[in-house]
């Protein structure tokens, strides 16, 4: 997963015509650490998509703009619009993440 390091980079990425997946996380977040333990296999299964991660604490204005209240959250963007949002409460297991991706990416 590639890191997003600026608001400009974020805005450029989400304006893509193809789906872009972005994980919002924070270094202090135990659920983020847990997700990191299983996300690798999911990244391989969905390797046709571009995955990025952004530290919510470094970009609170983006977290607020896209209603990221809990972390980790996975958001899908296309053409500058948020098309799907996996909230942290539903991102605890690999199955929950896979179900979300199947529903929104096919």
C-alpha positions as CSV (number, residue, x, y, z in Angstrom):
1,X,0.0,0.0,0.0
2,X,1.5,3.3,-1.0
3,X,1.4,6.2,1.4
4,X,-0.3,9.5,0.7
5,X,1.9,12.4,1.8
6,X,0.0,15.5,0.7
7,X,-3.6,16.8,0.2
8,X,-2.6,17.5,-3.5
9,X,-1.6,13.9,-4.0
10,X,-4.9,12.7,-2.4
11,X,-7.0,15.0,-4.6
12,X,-5.1,13.9,-7.7
13,X,-5.5,10.2,-6.9
14,X,-9.2,10.3,-6.1
15,X,-10.0,12.1,-9.4
16,X,-9.0,8.9,-11.3
17,X,-11.5,7.3,-13.7
18,X,-10.9,3.9,-12.1
19,X,-11.6,2.9,-8.5
20,X,-8.9,3.9,-6.0
21,X,-8.9,2.4,-2.5
22,X,-7.7,4.4,0.5
23,X,-7.2,3.2,4.0
24,X,-7.4,5.8,6.7
25,X,-5.3,4.8,9.8
26,X,-3.4,6.2,12.7
27,X,-0.2,4.9,14.3
28,X,-1.8,4.6,17.8
29,X,-4.7,2.6,16.6
30,X,-4.8,-1.1,17.7
31,X,-7.5,-2.0,15.2
32,X,-5.3,-0.6,12.4
33,X,-2.5,-2.8,13.6
34,X,-4.8,-5.8,13.5
35,X,-6.0,-4.9,10.0
36,X,-2.4,-4.7,8.8
37,X,-2.0,-8.4,9.9
38,X,-4.5,-9.6,7.4
39,X,-4.8,-6.9,4.7
40,X,-1.8,-8.3,2.7
41,X,-3.8,-11.3,1.3
42,X,-6.7,-9.0,0.4
43,X,-4.3,-6.7,-1.4
44,X,-3.2,-9.6,-3.5
45,X,-6.7,-10.7,-4.3
46,X,-7.6,-7.2,-5.4
47,X,-4.3,-6.3,-6.9
48,X,-6.0,-5.0,-10.1
49,X,-6.9,-1.9,-7.9
50,X,-4.6,0.8,-6.6
51,X,-4.4,0.9,-2.8
52,X,-3.2,3.8,-0.7
53,X,-3.1,4.6,2.9
54,X,-3.2,8.0,4.7
55,X,-2.6,8.8,8.3
56,X,-5.7,10.4,9.6
57,X,-3.8,12.4,12.2
58,X,-1.6,14.1,9.6
59,X,-4.7,15.1,7.4
60,X,-7.6,15.7,9.8
61,X,-9.3,18.0,7.2
62,X,-9.5,15.1,4.8
63,X,-10.8,12.7,7.5
64,X,-13.5,15.3,8.4
65,X,-14.4,16.1,4.8
66,X,-15.0,12.4,4.0
67,X,-16.7,11.5,7.4
68,X,-13.9,9.2,8.6
69,X,-14.9,9.1,12.3
70,X,-13.4,5.8,13.1
71,X,-10.3,4.0,12.0
72,X,-9.3,2.0,10.2
73,X,-11.7,2.9,7.4
74,X,-11.4,1.9,3.7
75,X,-12.9,4.4,1.2
76,X,-13.4,3.8,-2.5
77,X,-13.2,6.8,-4.8
78,X,-13.8,7.2,-8.5
79,X,-13.9,10.4,-10.5
80,X,-13.4,12.5,-7.4
81,X,-16.4,11.0,-5.6
82,X,-16.5,8.7,-2.6
83,X,-18.4,5.7,-3.9
84,X,-18.2,3.5,-0.8
85,X,-17.0,3.6,2.8
86,X,-16.1,0.7,5.1
87,X,-16.5,2.1,8.6
88,X,-14.1,0.9,11.3
89,X,-16.9,-0.9,13.2
90,X,-17.3,-3.2,10.2
91,X,-13.6,-3.6,9.4
92,X,-12.5,-6.0,12.2
93,X,-12.1,-9.2,10.2
94,X,-10.8,-10.3,6.8
95,X,-14.3,-11.5,6.0
96,X,-15.9,-8.1,6.6
97,X,-13.3,-6.4,4.4
98,X,-13.8,-9.0,1.6
99,X,-17.6,-8.7,1.8
100,X,-17.3,-4.9,1.5
101,X,-15.0,-5.2,-1.5
102,X,-17.2,-7.9,-3.2
103,X,-20.3,-5.7,-2.8
104,X,-18.7,-2.5,-4.2
105,X,-16.1,-3.8,-6.7
106,X,-17.7,-7.0,-7.9
